[in-house]
Amino acid sequence: MMNENLITAARAVAGIIGRRIQIAIPSVLATGETFTARISATDMNALPLRDFEPTLRFEGCVGIEGLPGTFKFDPAESVGELSGLKAIGPQT
């Protein structure tokens, strides 16, 4: 008999295959400049996803300050924004 936790985890992974998360930020930023990142979720045909439920988790980022620990899309939208981010430059 299969482990129920393993089956649940496999279903969760299978549910996100064929989907794409894109995060866009300005291409040129000065150190200390604040900006907004735009996030979109699309399917394998590049069409907007509706009712996209997974929570995105951010685990550190070089050069950006202010990222939240997690981000969840509004259920009615396939896009979102992270405002108030700050370019801090490369860490050495």
Secondary structure as UniProt FT lines:
FT   HELIX           4..16
FT   TURN            17..18
FT   STRAND          20..24
FT   TURN            31..32
FT   STRAND          34..42
FT   TURN            44..45
FT   STRAND          55..57
FT   TURN            62..63
FT   STRAND          64..65
FT   STRAND          70..72
FT   TURN            75..76
FT   STRAND          79..87
//
